[in-house]
Amino acid sequence: EQVVERSEMPSLGGETRELTVFFSDLANFTAMSEGMNPEALVRILNDYLSAMTDVIERHGGFVDKYIGDAIVAVFGAPHHDAGHADHAIAAAIECQHRLEALNADMAAAHGITLGQRIGINTGRILVGNIGSARRFNYTVMGDAVNLAARLEGANKVYGTTILLSQETLAQGGDQGSFRRIDQV
């Protein structure tokens, strides 16, 4: 809507801003998917991605992309949001609650339950249109993005479902109690 209002064509480039990045992935999805027919798998994945996207967007997040069963979301862009860290944390907590409800339906319909891991990090991130002159995406890049992805994966090691960085906790963390897991 802003691009249309300004009558500008989007162009390549970006800016560095403080944002919060949210990575989620389904636990054991590859193993589960190997035993399913593709049509059922797509229905389950679409139901899951739709439910999580609704939660993320309700908290002001922008879904950057889906990578198979993974979701990459950004809080604080494209629109400025001073509470981006709090909103990402709130979205993660609500995603976990929404997954519990979704699992009740999945168990009844397909005999499966899904597990989710989420990593959240806040930091200086390049955000903008990245790609080629003919095809590009509005996306994020940088070390802070990579750390969010690594936190998502670290949930496997710690047996946790949501890991957030010290930077995110320093800016957010009004949703409840947190515990220190480790220094990585």
Backbone bond lengths (Angstrom), bond angles and torsions (degrees), N, CA, C in turn:
res aa  C-N    CA-C-N  psi(-1)  N-CA   C-N-CA  omega(-1)  CA-C   N-CA-C  phi
1 E - - - 1.461 - - 1.524 110.88 -
2 Q 1.354 116.72 -39.29 1.460 119.46 178.99 1.522 111.18 -66.34
3 V 1.328 117.24 -39.37 1.470 121.18 178.87 1.521 109.53 -62.82
4 V 1.331 117.47 -43.40 1.462 121.19 179.75 1.524 110.12 -64.51
5 E 1.333 117.34 -44.12 1.466 121.11 179.36 1.524 112.05 -59.02
6 R 1.327 117.04 -39.97 1.469 121.27 -177.86 1.524 112.22 -84.12
7 S 1.318 117.41 -7.42 1.467 122.50 -177.74 1.523 111.26 54.66
8 E 1.335 116.54 36.62 1.459 121.47 178.24 1.518 109.43 -109.84
9 M 1.309 114.90 142.62 1.450 119.23 172.34 1.528 107.93 -83.70
10 P 1.319 118.80 138.57 1.461 120.15 176.47 1.533 109.65 -62.25
11 S 1.312 115.78 146.45 1.457 119.86 179.71 1.518 109.39 -134.53
12 L 1.322 114.76 165.04 1.460 120.40 178.84 1.518 110.40 -66.74
13 G 1.303 115.42 146.31 1.454 120.37 176.88 1.512 110.99 132.68
14 G 1.302 114.32 173.44 1.450 118.47 -179.15 1.502 111.85 -164.39
15 E 1.318 114.49 -175.08 1.451 121.58 179.13 1.519 108.64 -140.67
16 T 1.318 115.79 153.15 1.454 120.81 177.96 1.519 108.22 -92.89
17 R 1.341 115.04 126.01 1.464 121.25 -178.50 1.516 108.86 -140.05
18 E 1.301 116.32 160.44 1.453 120.74 173.16 1.524 107.99 -82.98
19 L 1.321 116.16 120.36 1.463 123.55 -176.51 1.521 109.09 -140.10
20 T 1.312 115.42 171.51 1.461 121.48 173.02 1.513 108.28 -120.30
21 V 1.332 115.37 131.63 1.460 122.07 -179.66 1.520 109.36 -111.15
22 F 1.318 115.10 139.75 1.459 125.35 -174.54 1.525 107.39 -123.35
23 F 1.325 117.43 118.84 1.464 122.45 175.04 1.514 107.65 -114.38
24 S 1.327 116.93 133.48 1.465 119.40 172.24 1.516 109.20 -133.17
25 D 1.317 114.88 154.22 1.460 121.43 -179.52 1.517 107.32 -150.74
26 L 1.307 116.07 149.96 1.464 120.39 177.02 1.523 109.82 -85.87
27 A 1.306 116.17 133.67 1.465 121.70 178.63 1.522 109.79 -73.26
28 N 1.311 116.28 135.12 1.474 123.29 175.51 1.522 113.63 57.36
29 F 1.319 117.04 27.26 1.463 119.54 -176.96 1.525 112.11 -67.24
30 T 1.326 116.97 -39.49 1.462 119.75 -178.67 1.523 110.60 -61.29
31 A 1.320 117.50 -46.94 1.468 120.67 179.67 1.525 110.86 -63.07
32 M 1.329 116.43 -42.38 1.457 120.03 179.48 1.528 110.98 -63.95
33 S 1.316 116.56 -41.13 1.464 120.55 -175.58 1.526 112.50 -69.85
34 E 1.327 117.52 -25.10 1.463 119.65 -179.13 1.517 112.24 -66.10
35 G 1.326 117.78 -24.37 1.448 120.69 -179.64 1.513 114.20 -98.19
36 M 1.336 118.22 10.27 1.467 121.35 -176.99 1.517 110.67 -117.02
37 N 1.337 115.02 154.28 1.462 117.18 173.14 1.527 108.18 -77.20
38 P 1.323 117.88 151.30 1.465 121.32 -174.29 1.530 114.35 -58.57
39 E 1.319 117.58 -35.87 1.465 120.12 -178.57 1.528 111.02 -65.22
40 A 1.338 117.06 -44.92 1.466 120.57 178.24 1.520 110.45 -65.30
41 L 1.318 116.42 -40.24 1.457 121.25 179.61 1.530 110.75 -60.78
42 V 1.315 117.49 -44.60 1.461 121.52 -179.93 1.523 110.72 -65.14
43 R 1.327 117.92 -40.19 1.473 120.36 177.39 1.523 111.02 -60.87
44 I 1.321 116.21 -46.01 1.466 120.68 179.93 1.519 110.49 -63.45
45 L 1.326 116.45 -46.26 1.460 120.53 -178.84 1.528 110.95 -63.86
46 N 1.318 117.41 -42.55 1.460 120.17 179.05 1.530 111.69 -63.95
47 D 1.332 117.39 -40.62 1.470 120.65 177.34 1.526 110.35 -62.34
48 Y 1.321 116.28 -45.64 1.460 121.39 179.87 1.532 111.10 -62.86
49 L 1.339 117.01 -52.12 1.461 120.64 -177.78 1.524 111.64 -62.09
50 S 1.319 117.16 -38.35 1.475 120.76 177.59 1.520 110.96 -62.60
51 A 1.318 116.65 -46.53 1.469 120.61 -178.65 1.523 110.96 -63.39
52 M 1.325 117.58 -45.02 1.465 120.43 -177.86 1.534 111.24 -69.69
53 T 1.320 116.81 -38.19 1.460 120.65 178.33 1.519 110.63 -62.43
54 D 1.322 116.98 -42.45 1.469 120.47 177.62 1.524 110.98 -57.45
55 V 1.325 116.93 -43.57 1.466 121.12 179.71 1.525 110.32 -65.13
56 I 1.316 117.01 -48.49 1.469 121.49 -178.57 1.524 110.59 -58.46
57 E 1.315 116.66 -46.98 1.464 120.06 -178.59 1.520 111.79 -68.28
58 R 1.312 117.58 -34.36 1.467 121.18 178.04 1.536 110.75 -61.68
59 H 1.320 116.85 -28.53 1.461 121.61 179.45 1.528 112.33 -95.82
60 G 1.319 117.70 12.15 1.457 121.54 175.45 1.510 115.14 88.55
61 G 1.321 117.41 9.51 1.457 120.48 179.22 1.520 111.98 -83.13
62 F 1.304 114.01 160.24 1.465 123.44 177.64 1.524 107.00 -118.80
63 V 1.331 117.27 121.00 1.462 119.67 177.73 1.522 107.47 -78.16
64 D 1.325 114.63 112.20 1.458 121.98 -179.98 1.518 109.81 -70.96
65 K 1.348 115.48 -50.61 1.466 118.46 -177.68 1.516 110.68 -165.25
66 Y 1.306 113.72 161.90 1.464 122.80 168.88 1.520 105.73 -108.74
67 I 1.312 115.74 134.87 1.466 121.06 174.67 1.523 105.03 -122.09
68 G 1.316 116.06 91.81 1.461 119.79 -173.02 1.515 108.88 62.35
69 D 1.328 117.01 -116.66 1.465 121.59 179.33 1.522 112.49 -93.49
70 A 1.315 118.00 3.16 1.466 122.36 -179.98 1.525 110.86 -91.70
71 I 1.336 114.22 150.30 1.464 121.21 176.20 1.522 107.88 -123.56
72 V 1.339 115.45 131.13 1.452 121.88 172.55 1.532 106.23 -112.96
73 A 1.329 116.40 120.66 1.465 120.89 -179.17 1.516 109.61 -129.28
74 V 1.320 115.00 155.83 1.461 122.45 -177.88 1.523 108.35 -127.39
75 F 1.324 114.85 137.54 1.460 121.44 175.49 1.521 108.13 -117.73
76 G 1.327 116.18 128.99 1.462 121.54 -178.35 1.516 113.20 105.99
77 A 1.312 117.84 0.22 1.466 122.96 176.55 1.531 107.47 -148.78
78 P 1.281 120.17 151.37 1.453 126.40 1.85 1.535 113.76 -72.74
79 H 1.316 117.78 -21.57 1.466 120.71 179.07 1.516 109.89 -89.93
80 H 1.314 116.43 140.67 1.464 121.14 178.00 1.534 108.81 -62.18
81 D 1.338 115.11 137.77 1.463 121.95 177.99 1.525 107.24 -145.74
82 A 1.316 116.52 104.84 1.468 120.50 -178.25 1.525 111.89 -62.79
83 G 1.322 118.06 -23.61 1.466 121.91 -179.44 1.512 113.53 -99.57
84 H 1.340 118.00 28.15 1.468 121.01 -174.03 1.522 113.19 -57.27
85 A 1.311 119.30 -38.60 1.468 120.69 -179.03 1.528 110.26 -66.99
86 D 1.336 117.06 -47.56 1.465 121.02 177.32 1.523 111.29 -58.58
87 H 1.322 116.68 -41.79 1.462 120.21 -177.43 1.524 111.62 -68.01
88 A 1.327 117.22 -36.48 1.469 120.21 176.99 1.525 110.92 -66.37
89 I 1.325 116.46 -41.79 1.472 120.09 178.24 1.522 110.25 -63.66
90 A 1.317 116.88 -46.05 1.467 120.84 179.37 1.526 110.65 -60.78
91 A 1.331 117.07 -39.57 1.462 120.49 178.21 1.522 110.99 -64.08
92 A 1.334 116.89 -42.18 1.469 120.41 179.80 1.525 110.92 -61.49
93 I 1.315 116.01 -44.37 1.468 119.73 -179.97 1.525 110.36 -64.67
94 E 1.333 116.35 -43.69 1.459 118.55 179.04 1.529 111.54 -67.52
95 C 1.329 118.23 -35.15 1.469 120.54 176.35 1.526 110.32 -58.86
96 Q 1.323 117.11 -41.37 1.463 120.57 178.53 1.526 110.85 -62.48
97 H 1.335 116.82 -43.15 1.471 120.59 178.42 1.530 111.17 -66.50
98 R 1.326 116.12 -40.80 1.473 120.39 179.47 1.523 110.21 -65.50
99 L 1.343 117.10 -35.75 1.457 120.30 178.80 1.532 110.87 -65.82
100 E 1.328 117.67 -36.02 1.467 120.43 176.62 1.527 110.63 -58.95
101 A 1.325 116.67 -45.42 1.464 121.00 178.99 1.534 110.54 -66.93
102 L 1.315 116.44 -41.93 1.466 120.76 179.15 1.526 110.34 -63.39
103 N 1.330 117.27 -37.64 1.461 121.02 179.72 1.522 112.62 -64.35
104 A 1.313 117.39 -32.55 1.468 119.53 176.68 1.529 109.82 -61.40
105 D 1.317 116.55 -42.21 1.469 120.85 177.42 1.524 111.34 -69.15
106 M 1.334 117.02 -41.64 1.470 121.45 -178.91 1.523 111.17 -64.17
107 A 1.314 116.64 -41.43 1.464 120.45 -179.52 1.522 109.86 -63.21
108 A 1.314 116.41 -42.19 1.461 119.90 -179.63 1.527 111.70 -68.68
109 A 1.329 117.15 -42.29 1.463 120.90 -175.07 1.523 113.87 -83.57
110 H 1.342 117.44 -36.01 1.462 120.11 -171.71 1.523 114.10 -125.86
111 G 1.324 117.45 -7.01 1.457 120.94 -177.92 1.512 113.99 71.44
112 I 1.331 117.08 26.39 1.467 120.80 -179.59 1.524 110.47 -129.40
113 T 1.318 115.23 160.30 1.460 121.59 168.83 1.522 107.75 -131.61
114 L 1.300 115.37 146.59 1.456 121.66 -178.49 1.524 110.01 -105.05
115 G 1.319 115.77 143.97 1.456 122.28 172.74 1.515 108.46 -117.12
116 Q 1.312 115.86 142.86 1.457 120.74 -174.91 1.523 110.31 -125.64
117 R 1.327 115.41 143.27 1.470 121.63 173.64 1.528 107.78 -121.34
118 I 1.336 115.51 139.01 1.463 120.53 -177.98 1.526 109.42 -130.94
119 G 1.330 116.41 136.22 1.459 123.31 173.12 1.514 109.04 -122.98
120 I 1.334 116.41 134.95 1.467 121.38 -177.25 1.522 109.05 -131.32
121 N 1.331 116.09 133.84 1.461 121.01 176.04 1.524 109.98 -141.97
122 T 1.319 114.78 147.26 1.458 123.10 177.82 1.519 108.43 -118.03
123 G 1.319 115.88 137.87 1.458 118.99 178.36 1.510 111.87 177.26
124 R 1.329 115.45 -173.61 1.462 122.75 178.17 1.522 107.58 -78.05
125 I 1.319 115.12 120.54 1.458 121.32 -171.42 1.523 109.32 -134.20
126 L 1.329 116.40 138.27 1.453 121.03 173.31 1.519 107.76 -79.56
127 V 1.309 116.98 125.12 1.463 121.97 178.64 1.526 108.10 -128.04
128 G 1.314 116.10 134.97 1.456 119.34 178.58 1.510 111.78 164.29
129 N 1.321 114.95 -167.43 1.455 122.27 -179.13 1.522 108.67 -87.11
130 I 1.318 115.20 115.66 1.460 121.14 -175.41 1.525 108.32 -126.05
131 G 1.321 116.34 135.15 1.458 121.23 179.73 1.507 110.28 152.46
132 S 1.318 115.76 -141.08 1.462 121.09 179.31 1.526 108.94 -105.17
133 A 1.320 115.75 173.43 1.468 120.17 -179.12 1.529 111.80 -62.94
134 R 1.334 117.58 -28.99 1.468 120.19 -178.28 1.520 114.24 -96.84
135 R 1.333 117.33 -22.05 1.459 119.74 -176.29 1.524 108.85 -145.95
136 F 1.320 115.67 120.53 1.453 119.14 179.54 1.511 110.23 -147.71
137 N 1.313 114.60 164.70 1.467 122.10 -179.99 1.511 109.31 -125.28
138 Y 1.313 115.10 147.77 1.456 121.13 169.63 1.518 104.99 -80.68
139 T 1.329 117.21 115.28 1.454 120.97 -172.32 1.526 110.62 -151.35
140 V 1.317 115.60 -179.14 1.462 121.98 -179.79 1.520 109.96 -123.33
141 M 1.348 114.73 151.64 1.465 120.80 178.90 1.520 109.12 -147.21
142 G 1.341 115.19 154.26 1.453 120.10 173.18 1.517 112.50 134.40
143 D 1.325 115.31 172.24 1.461 121.44 -178.70 1.519 112.26 -59.49
144 A 1.320 117.33 -36.92 1.467 120.06 -179.24 1.525 111.11 -65.38
145 V 1.319 117.03 -32.11 1.469 121.31 176.20 1.525 109.18 -68.84
146 N 1.326 116.22 -45.72 1.461 120.70 180.00 1.524 111.29 -60.67
147 L 1.334 116.76 -38.35 1.463 119.67 179.46 1.529 111.14 -64.43
148 A 1.319 117.94 -39.36 1.475 120.22 176.78 1.521 110.25 -59.77
149 A 1.328 117.20 -41.77 1.467 120.88 178.40 1.524 110.89 -64.29
150 R 1.327 116.48 -40.95 1.476 120.41 179.32 1.525 111.17 -66.73
151 L 1.322 118.06 -36.00 1.467 121.08 177.41 1.526 110.72 -64.76
152 E 1.328 115.99 -39.78 1.470 118.68 176.80 1.523 109.31 -58.17
153 G 1.316 117.33 -47.99 1.458 121.38 -179.60 1.519 113.46 -66.59
154 A 1.325 117.54 -31.64 1.468 121.26 -179.76 1.523 112.39 -66.55
155 N 1.321 117.37 -19.14 1.466 120.14 175.10 1.530 111.45 -55.89
156 K 1.339 117.09 -32.92 1.470 121.08 178.84 1.525 110.35 -60.46
157 V 1.324 116.43 -43.62 1.460 121.98 -177.29 1.522 111.24 -67.47
158 Y 1.326 116.48 -41.75 1.460 120.86 -173.66 1.524 114.06 -92.72
159 G 1.320 117.89 -6.06 1.460 120.53 -178.68 1.518 112.03 67.24
160 T 1.320 116.45 31.22 1.459 122.35 -179.58 1.519 110.09 -107.58
161 T 1.330 116.33 171.45 1.463 119.92 178.49 1.519 112.35 -114.23
162 I 1.336 117.53 -28.08 1.464 121.13 177.71 1.522 107.81 -132.74
163 L 1.328 116.32 123.44 1.459 121.62 171.83 1.524 107.91 -120.69
164 L 1.322 115.54 132.12 1.449 119.11 174.77 1.514 108.96 -127.67
165 S 1.309 114.39 154.08 1.465 120.11 -176.26 1.523 111.11 -79.60
166 Q 1.317 113.98 164.50 1.463 120.70 176.17 1.532 110.42 -59.88
167 E 1.332 116.67 -36.43 1.466 120.77 179.62 1.522 110.95 -63.60
168 T 1.330 116.80 -40.68 1.463 120.14 178.84 1.522 110.33 -67.28
169 L 1.318 116.36 -43.98 1.458 120.19 179.57 1.532 111.28 -62.53
170 A 1.334 117.26 -38.23 1.466 120.98 179.73 1.526 111.76 -62.79
171 Q 1.337 116.56 -33.35 1.465 120.08 -178.85 1.517 112.87 -95.01
172 G 1.307 116.50 -22.65 1.461 120.67 -178.55 1.513 109.08 -122.03
173 G 1.277 116.03 -141.54 1.455 119.69 173.97 1.507 115.12 89.16
174 D 1.330 117.70 15.09 1.462 120.07 178.34 1.532 112.32 -83.59
175 Q 1.332 117.81 -0.01 1.464 121.12 -175.33 1.522 114.21 -82.39
176 G 1.288 119.71 -10.76 1.460 119.14 -178.26 1.508 111.69 154.16
177 S 1.320 114.71 -152.54 1.451 118.96 -175.85 1.535 110.15 -95.05
178 F 1.318 114.07 149.03 1.449 121.78 -179.96 1.523 107.69 -132.54
179 R 1.311 116.15 157.69 1.462 118.98 175.16 1.517 108.72 -129.12
180 R 1.314 113.64 145.01 1.457 120.04 177.88 1.518 107.61 -75.51
181 I 1.304 116.86 130.15 1.456 121.66 -179.20 1.525 110.41 -96.12
182 D 1.335 116.11 -48.83 1.457 119.60 -174.47 1.514 108.30 -173.74
183 Q 1.314 114.86 171.92 1.459 120.60 169.03 1.517 106.00 -111.03
184 V 1.318 115.70 120.59 1.455 120.33 -174.66 1.525 108.64 -114.79
